[in-house]
């Protein structure tokens, strides 16, 4: 009986994922329209092409085959008005409402792998450009992002910064109408295939660290930009190190005022956390399928174990709560508001839950867990989640950063004591090579 109840609950959750509330007549009409277009243009051939490109890609390759398949689907959507739905029409979108974008994402879900390479441009860089770029830049830059012609990356994290984005050391020095950039970024998703990138750099080291930052965008093919791929735990090359050696960026490519980069980056980060929490797999449906198929050491199915069912029920309830937290952000967007700190909740809980579920599935199998998890047909996705979950607890801000945001901005608790808060950046003691220190105080 308990197994039947869990199965019923899971089916309810799956149905809720597609339609949490009854569609209004307008929303039902839009859903039918989207579903009909996808059915008529379903990119099964492109999914096959994508799969073959991923299988045959050499380590360290530029992923050209994967990019070609993804761009063909994105271009097909853009030509018919189904790309970046909530963007204005003049920028390559459809002018759709946030809830219509959610409906589209639900209907397109079986083919979402073909849009994966564009997520940074569509959900992070594009909205930042829309808020801070000039009208001419928006008209020139946004349509190629929507159509997949241009791929963008986000140049934020640095080796010496850890979780402290405001502690970055990449320096931008003014030279008339240009800025000269020197420094290093790391864990930059998609930099090896990107045409452009958002760059947060330090333009004034003599003021407190949050006040001396400025945001730019730059051409990734600019002289002095070097991209080095990083192989992750699953043997993929999604991340990169990016080095800047005397890179010249026109002042016209500055986003926001000089020294106001932290405020600009907040909009970028909130959109990033919303994007991560909205799309991050918790692993609940994957674990349910795994528990039905997996056989424990005593010969029984995992789903027949009371402790397994208890954990599954807890995770199912948590996943449902995450779903409604995402809808709070959707509601804010629908009123023209900036995504708020509730995205920190979704990102924190989703990332940790996915790792918890994947590790539990591994532990259920004992010493042979890794092999059995790999061989179990129902656990292919769980194996992917196992590898990606650790990184997701860092992307967009570590768990510790998320907890601070929740404590201070959601719960209203006193902030942590920050002894460097009002100290000029070049007066903060720094560890590391003397060359790094010299770079920060260079004239």
C-alpha positions as CSV (number, residue, x, y, z in Angstrom):
1,X,0.0,0.0,0.0
2,X,2.8,2.4,0.9
3,X,4.4,1.8,-2.5
4,X,1.1,2.5,-4.3
5,X,0.8,5.8,-2.3
6,X,4.3,6.8,-3.2
7,X,3.6,6.0,-6.9
8,X,0.4,8.1,-6.8
9,X,2.2,11.0,-5.1
10,X,5.0,10.8,-7.7
11,X,2.5,10.8,-10.6
12,X,0.8,13.8,-9.0
13,X,4.1,15.6,-8.8
14,X,4.9,14.8,-12.4
15,X,1.5,16.1,-13.5
16,X,2.0,19.2,-11.4
17,X,5.4,19.9,-13.0
18,X,3.5,20.4,-16.3
19,X,0.4,22.2,-15.0
20,X,0.6,23.4,-11.4
21,X,-2.5,25.5,-11.9
22,X,-5.2,25.3,-14.4
23,X,-4.3,27.3,-17.5
24,X,-6.3,30.4,-18.3
25,X,-8.0,30.2,-21.7
26,X,-5.2,32.4,-23.1
27,X,-2.6,30.2,-21.6
28,X,-4.3,27.0,-22.8
29,X,-4.4,28.5,-26.3
30,X,-0.7,29.4,-26.1
31,X,0.2,25.9,-24.8
32,X,-1.7,24.3,-27.7
33,X,0.0,26.6,-30.2
34,X,3.5,25.8,-28.7
35,X,2.8,22.1,-28.6
36,X,1.6,22.0,-32.2
37,X,4.6,23.9,-33.5
38,X,7.0,21.6,-31.6
39,X,5.2,18.5,-32.9
40,X,5.5,19.8,-36.5
41,X,9.2,20.8,-36.0
42,X,10.4,18.2,-33.5
43,X,14.2,18.1,-33.9
44,X,14.7,14.3,-33.5
45,X,17.4,14.4,-36.2
46,X,19.3,17.2,-34.3
47,X,19.1,15.3,-31.0
48,X,20.7,12.3,-32.8
49,X,23.3,14.6,-34.3
50,X,23.9,16.1,-30.9
51,X,24.3,12.6,-29.3
52,X,26.8,11.5,-32.0
53,X,28.8,14.7,-31.7
54,X,29.0,14.2,-27.9
55,X,30.1,10.6,-28.3
56,X,32.8,11.3,-30.9
57,X,34.1,14.5,-29.4
58,X,37.8,14.3,-28.7
59,X,39.1,15.5,-25.3
60,X,39.9,19.2,-25.5
61,X,38.0,19.6,-28.8
62,X,36.1,22.8,-29.5
63,X,32.8,21.1,-29.6
64,X,32.0,22.3,-33.1
65,X,29.7,19.4,-33.9
66,X,27.7,19.9,-30.7
67,X,27.5,23.7,-31.4
68,X,26.3,23.1,-35.0
69,X,23.4,20.9,-34.0
70,X,22.4,23.3,-31.2
71,X,22.5,26.3,-33.5
72,X,20.3,24.7,-36.1
73,X,17.5,24.2,-33.6
74,X,17.9,27.6,-32.1
75,X,17.8,29.2,-35.6
76,X,14.7,27.2,-36.4
77,X,13.0,28.6,-33.3
78,X,14.2,32.1,-33.9
79,X,12.9,32.1,-37.5
80,X,9.4,31.2,-36.3
81,X,9.3,33.5,-33.2
82,X,10.0,30.9,-30.5
83,X,13.4,32.0,-29.3
84,X,13.8,33.9,-26.0
85,X,10.1,34.3,-25.7
86,X,10.0,37.0,-23.0
87,X,12.4,39.3,-24.9
88,X,11.0,42.2,-26.9
89,X,10.3,41.4,-30.5
90,X,12.8,43.9,-31.8
91,X,15.6,42.1,-29.9
92,X,14.8,38.7,-31.3
93,X,12.1,37.6,-28.8
94,X,8.4,37.2,-28.9
95,X,7.2,39.7,-26.2
96,X,5.6,36.8,-24.3
97,X,4.7,36.9,-20.7
98,X,6.8,35.1,-18.1
99,X,4.2,32.4,-17.6
100,X,4.2,31.8,-21.4
101,X,7.9,31.4,-21.2
102,X,7.4,28.8,-18.5
103,X,4.8,27.0,-20.6
104,X,7.2,27.0,-23.5
105,X,10.0,25.6,-21.4
106,X,7.7,22.8,-20.2
107,X,6.7,21.9,-23.7
108,X,10.2,22.1,-25.1
109,X,11.7,20.0,-22.2
110,X,12.3,16.8,-24.3
111,X,14.7,18.9,-26.5
112,X,16.2,21.1,-23.9
113,X,19.7,19.6,-24.5
114,X,19.8,21.5,-27.8
115,X,19.5,24.8,-25.9
116,X,22.0,24.1,-23.2
117,X,24.9,26.0,-24.9
118,X,22.9,29.2,-25.0
119,X,21.7,29.3,-21.4
120,X,24.3,31.8,-20.2
121,X,23.5,34.2,-23.1
122,X,19.8,33.8,-22.9
123,X,19.3,33.8,-19.1
124,X,22.3,35.8,-17.7
125,X,24.1,38.0,-20.2
126,X,21.1,38.9,-22.4
127,X,19.0,40.3,-19.5
128,X,22.1,42.3,-18.2
129,X,22.6,43.8,-21.7
130,X,18.9,44.7,-21.8
131,X,19.2,46.6,-18.6
132,X,22.5,48.4,-19.1
133,X,23.6,48.4,-22.8
134,X,22.9,51.4,-25.1
135,X,19.9,51.1,-27.5
136,X,22.3,50.6,-30.5
137,X,24.1,47.9,-28.6
138,X,20.9,46.1,-27.8
139,X,19.7,46.2,-31.4
140,X,23.1,44.9,-32.5
141,X,23.9,42.3,-29.8
142,X,20.7,40.8,-28.6
143,X,19.2,39.3,-31.8
144,X,22.3,37.1,-32.5
145,X,22.1,35.9,-28.9
146,X,18.4,34.9,-29.3
147,X,19.1,33.1,-32.6
148,X,22.1,31.2,-31.3
149,X,24.5,32.9,-33.8
150,X,26.5,34.3,-30.9
151,X,27.4,32.4,-27.7
152,X,28.2,34.4,-24.6
153,X,30.1,33.5,-21.3
154,X,30.3,35.1,-17.9
155,X,33.8,36.1,-16.8
156,X,33.4,36.4,-13.0
157,X,35.1,33.7,-10.9
158,X,38.8,33.9,-10.2
159,X,41.4,31.5,-8.7
160,X,42.3,33.7,-5.7
161,X,38.7,35.0,-5.1
162,X,37.1,31.8,-3.8
163,X,33.5,32.6,-2.8
164,X,34.2,36.3,-2.6
165,X,33.3,37.8,-6.0
166,X,34.1,41.3,-4.7
167,X,37.7,40.1,-4.0
168,X,38.5,39.7,-7.7
169,X,41.9,40.9,-8.9
170,X,41.5,41.2,-12.7
171,X,42.5,44.8,-13.3
172,X,41.1,47.2,-15.9
173,X,43.2,50.4,-16.4
174,X,41.8,53.4,-18.2
175,X,43.7,54.6,-21.3
176,X,41.8,57.4,-23.0
177,X,38.7,55.8,-24.6
178,X,39.8,52.3,-23.8
179,X,40.5,50.0,-20.9
180,X,43.5,47.7,-20.7
181,X,42.6,44.4,-18.9
182,X,45.1,42.1,-17.2
183,X,44.2,39.1,-15.0
184,X,42.7,35.6,-15.0
185,X,39.2,34.1,-14.7
186,X,38.4,30.4,-14.0
187,X,35.5,28.0,-14.2
188,X,34.1,30.0,-17.2
189,X,31.4,27.9,-18.7
190,X,31.5,27.8,-22.5
191,X,34.4,30.3,-23.0
192,X,36.0,28.0,-25.6
193,X,33.0,28.4,-27.9
194,X,31.9,31.9,-26.9
195,X,32.0,35.0,-29.2
196,X,31.5,37.5,-26.4
197,X,31.7,37.6,-22.6
198,X,30.5,39.7,-19.6
199,X,33.6,40.9,-17.7
200,X,33.7,42.2,-14.1
201,X,37.0,43.9,-13.4
202,X,38.6,46.1,-10.8
203,X,39.0,49.6,-12.0
204,X,40.0,51.3,-8.6
205,X,41.9,49.4,-6.0
206,X,42.1,52.4,-3.7
207,X,38.5,52.1,-2.5
208,X,36.6,49.4,-0.6
209,X,36.4,46.2,-2.7
210,X,32.7,46.5,-3.7
211,X,33.1,50.1,-4.8
212,X,36.0,49.6,-7.2
213,X,34.4,47.3,-9.7
214,X,33.2,48.0,-13.3
215,X,31.3,45.8,-15.7
216,X,32.2,45.4,-19.4
217,X,31.5,43.2,-22.3
218,X,34.2,42.1,-24.7
219,X,34.9,40.2,-27.9
220,X,36.5,36.8,-26.9
221,X,38.6,36.9,-30.0
222,X,40.3,40.1,-28.9
223,X,44.1,40.1,-28.9
224,X,45.4,39.1,-25.5
225,X,42.6,36.7,-24.6
226,X,43.7,33.1,-24.0
227,X,41.2,30.3,-23.2
228,X,42.4,27.0,-21.7
229,X,39.8,24.2,-21.3
230,X,39.5,22.4,-18.0
231,X,38.4,18.7,-17.8
232,X,35.8,18.1,-15.1
233,X,35.1,14.9,-13.1
234,X,32.9,13.5,-15.9
235,X,35.7,14.0,-18.5
236,X,33.8,16.8,-20.1
237,X,35.4,20.1,-21.2
238,X,32.6,22.6,-20.3
239,X,34.8,24.9,-18.0
240,X,37.7,27.0,-18.9
241,X,40.5,29.3,-17.6
242,X,40.6,32.6,-19.3
243,X,43.8,34.8,-19.3
244,X,43.9,38.5,-20.2
245,X,47.2,40.1,-21.2
246,X,46.9,43.7,-22.2
247,X,43.4,43.2,-23.7
248,X,42.0,46.5,-24.9
249,X,38.2,47.1,-24.3
250,X,36.5,50.3,-25.6
251,X,34.9,52.4,-23.0
252,X,31.7,52.2,-25.1
253,X,31.5,48.5,-24.0
254,X,31.2,49.5,-20.4
255,X,27.9,48.5,-18.7
256,X,26.8,51.0,-16.0
257,X,28.9,53.6,-14.4
258,X,32.6,53.3,-13.6
259,X,32.8,51.8,-10.1
260,X,29.2,50.6,-10.2
261,X,30.0,47.1,-11.4
262,X,28.9,45.5,-8.1
263,X,25.3,46.8,-8.6
264,X,25.3,45.6,-12.2
265,X,26.6,42.2,-11.2
266,X,23.8,41.8,-8.7
267,X,21.3,41.8,-11.5
268,X,23.4,39.3,-13.4
269,X,23.8,37.1,-10.3
270,X,20.1,37.1,-9.5
271,X,19.3,36.1,-13.0
272,X,21.9,33.4,-12.9
273,X,20.6,31.9,-9.6
274,X,17.0,32.0,-11.0
275,X,18.2,30.2,-14.1
276,X,20.1,27.6,-12.1
277,X,17.3,26.9,-9.6
278,X,14.7,26.8,-12.3
279,X,16.5,24.2,-14.4
280,X,18.5,22.2,-11.9
281,X,17.5,18.6,-11.6
282,X,16.8,17.4,-8.0
283,X,16.9,13.8,-9.0
284,X,13.6,12.8,-7.5
285,X,12.0,11.2,-10.6
286,X,15.4,9.6,-11.5
287,X,15.7,8.1,-8.0
288,X,12.1,6.8,-8.0
289,X,12.9,4.8,-11.2
290,X,16.2,3.6,-9.8
291,X,14.6,2.5,-6.5
292,X,12.1,0.3,-8.4
293,X,14.8,-1.4,-10.4
294,X,17.7,-1.6,-7.9
295,X,18.1,-4.8,-5.9
296,X,19.6,-4.5,-2.4
297,X,22.1,-7.0,-0.8
298,X,19.2,-9.0,0.7
299,X,17.6,-9.5,-2.7
300,X,14.7,-7.1,-2.2
301,X,14.0,-4.1,-4.3
302,X,15.1,-0.8,-2.9
303,X,11.5,0.6,-3.1
304,X,10.3,-2.1,-0.7
305,X,12.6,-0.7,2.1
306,X,10.8,1.6,4.5
307,X,13.7,4.0,4.9
308,X,14.1,4.4,1.2
309,X,10.4,5.2,0.9
310,X,10.7,7.7,3.7
311,X,13.6,9.5,2.0
312,X,11.7,9.5,-1.3
313,X,8.7,11.1,0.3
314,X,10.9,13.8,1.9
315,X,12.6,14.6,-1.3
316,X,9.3,14.7,-3.2
317,X,7.9,17.2,-0.8
318,X,11.1,19.3,-1.0
319,X,11.0,19.2,-4.8
320,X,7.4,20.4,-4.7
321,X,8.4,23.3,-2.5
322,X,11.2,24.2,-4.8
323,X,8.8,24.3,-7.7
324,X,6.6,26.9,-6.0
325,X,9.7,28.9,-5.0
326,X,10.6,29.2,-8.6
327,X,7.1,30.5,-9.3
328,X,7.6,33.3,-6.8
329,X,10.4,34.5,-9.0
330,X,8.2,34.1,-12.1
331,X,5.6,36.2,-10.4
332,X,8.2,38.9,-9.6
333,X,9.3,38.9,-13.3
334,X,5.8,39.2,-14.5
335,X,5.5,42.5,-12.5
336,X,8.7,43.8,-14.0
337,X,10.7,43.3,-10.8
338,X,14.2,42.1,-10.5
339,X,14.5,38.5,-9.3
340,X,14.9,38.6,-5.6
341,X,16.8,36.7,-2.8
342,X,14.3,33.8,-2.9
343,X,16.4,32.4,-5.8
344,X,19.1,31.7,-3.3
345,X,16.7,29.4,-1.5
346,X,15.9,27.5,-4.7
347,X,19.5,27.2,-5.8
348,X,20.8,26.1,-2.3
349,X,18.1,23.5,-1.8
350,X,18.1,22.1,-5.3
351,X,21.8,21.7,-5.6
352,X,22.3,20.0,-2.2
353,X,19.2,17.8,-2.7
354,X,20.5,16.5,-6.0
355,X,23.8,15.6,-4.5
356,X,22.1,14.0,-1.5
357,X,19.9,11.8,-3.7
358,X,22.7,10.7,-6.0
359,X,25.0,9.8,-3.0
360,X,22.2,7.9,-1.3
361,X,21.6,5.9,-4.5
362,X,25.3,5.1,-4.6
363,X,25.5,4.1,-1.0
364,X,22.5,1.8,-1.3
365,X,24.6,-0.6,-3.4
366,X,27.5,-0.9,-1.0
367,X,31.1,-1.4,-2.2
368,X,29.9,-2.2,-5.8
369,X,27.7,0.9,-5.9
370,X,29.7,2.8,-8.5
371,X,29.6,-0.1,-11.0
372,X,26.0,-1.0,-10.3
373,X,24.9,2.7,-10.6
374,X,26.7,2.8,-13.9
375,X,25.2,-0.4,-15.2
376,X,21.6,0.2,-14.0
377,X,19.5,1.4,-17.0
378,X,17.3,3.5,-14.7
379,X,20.3,5.3,-13.2
380,X,21.9,6.9,-16.2
381,X,20.6,10.3,-15.2
382,X,21.5,9.7,-11.6
383,X,25.1,9.1,-12.6
384,X,25.1,12.4,-14.5
385,X,23.5,14.2,-11.4
386,X,26.2,12.6,-9.2
387,X,29.0,14.3,-11.2
388,X,27.3,17.6,-11.8
389,X,25.8,18.2,-8.3
390,X,29.1,19.2,-6.6
391,X,29.7,21.9,-9.2
392,X,26.1,23.2,-8.9
393,X,26.8,23.8,-5.2
394,X,29.4,26.3,-6.3
395,X,28.0,27.8,-9.5
396,X,26.2,31.1,-8.9
397,X,27.5,31.3,-5.4
398,X,28.5,28.6,-2.9
399,X,26.2,27.1,-0.3
400,X,27.8,29.4,2.3
401,X,27.1,32.5,0.2
402,X,23.5,31.4,-0.4
403,X,23.0,30.9,3.4
404,X,24.3,34.4,4.1
405,X,21.9,35.9,1.5
406,X,19.0,34.0,3.0
407,X,19.9,35.0,6.5
408,X,20.4,38.6,5.8
409,X,18.0,39.5,3.0
410,X,15.2,37.0,3.6
411,X,15.2,36.5,7.3
412,X,16.5,39.9,8.3
413,X,19.3,38.5,10.6
414,X,22.3,40.6,11.4
415,X,25.1,40.4,8.8
416,X,28.4,38.6,9.3
417,X,31.2,40.8,10.7
418,X,33.3,41.8,7.7
419,X,36.5,43.4,8.8
420,X,37.4,44.4,5.3
421,X,34.1,46.1,4.5
422,X,35.3,49.7,4.6
423,X,39.0,49.0,3.9
424,X,40.6,50.1,0.6
425,X,41.1,47.0,-1.5
426,X,44.9,47.6,-1.9
427,X,45.2,47.8,1.9
428,X,43.7,44.3,2.5
429,X,46.4,41.8,3.3
430,X,46.6,39.3,0.5
431,X,48.2,36.0,0.1
432,X,49.8,34.8,-3.1
433,X,52.6,35.6,-5.5
434,X,54.2,39.1,-5.3
435,X,53.3,39.5,-9.0
436,X,49.6,39.4,-8.1
437,X,50.1,42.1,-5.5
438,X,52.1,44.3,-7.9
439,X,49.3,44.0,-10.4
440,X,46.8,45.4,-8.0
441,X,48.8,48.5,-7.1
442,X,50.2,49.1,-10.6
443,X,49.6,52.7,-11.8
